[in-house]
């Protein structure tokens, strides 16, 4: 048996999607190099969880990876096994491509941080496979990660209480919000945009706890407190909401690369977005938001027509935004 291990000097407490993508990179590289992935624990940031950090392997709690068909072992379970491996059979590397013909029992990537998406020398095939595993934020494909039974059970109870046809609406605000995007999420604007659909109820959710839509046909998770009151983990609550949005008759998300959060059997193109741009470009203040919702059709897993991990270019809006921040800090 051969293993692949990523060892990071620093753990960054980021959001669930960010951490999930980092795990997908490790799993993709292990799959392509025919090795068993040694799964590390990831740190989920306190900023998304009411001030409380969480350290987790992610799998089995927030999503399952059986569909990926990647062999893995948890870091804690691997510790004893690693002691039995002769040091001559361990290869330590940093940011370079793996020799898939290496006869070493264990290849260890020693990295400065667990932001694995910053690795530049993995090879395009690793990144492309990781994108297909992840789905969200890369290109409009159905992810290959699946829903844990606990999340599915709660989500199905809520879906069964909503009158069909039902629209699922996810409004991402917070760190991805700009003025034009904020205006497009105005309560009246959202209701008007959905008027063209045939529906009897809408389930909406947002990372903005103060966001409300006051309409008798619109329901948030607060309507179903009795089903989620035992969930103290905000990331887990987010997963329940995403499962519901994924499995509504129509799904409306904020950005045009915000594809389903979980693998779904229903491959009909029932998906729409508010924006005509990627979540990676959401800080572009000059970008207009279309008056109508954008139809989002699935693309082939083999297609690489949308780049992931987009670098933030030096644009005029970002330069102006930076100048504004400097003036605010100097003159406040």
Buried (B, 14 or more C-beta within 10 A) or exposed (E): EBBBBBEBEEBBBBBBBBBBBBBBBBBBBBBBBEBBBBBBBBBBBEEBBEEEEBEBBBBEBBBBBEEBEBBBBBBEEBEEBBEEBEEEEBBEBEEEEBEEEEEBBBBBBEBEEBBBBEBEEBBEEBBBBBBBBBBBBBBBBBBBBBBBEBBBEBBBBBBEBBEEEBBBBBBBBEEBBBEBBEEBBEEEBBBEBBEEBEBEBBBBBBBBEEBEBEBEBBBBBEEBEEBBEEBEBBBBBBBBBBBBBBBBBBBBBBBBBBBBBBBBEEEEEBBBBBBBBBBBBBBBBEBEBEEEBBEBEBBEBEEBEBEBBEEEEEBEEBEEBEEEEEEEEEEE
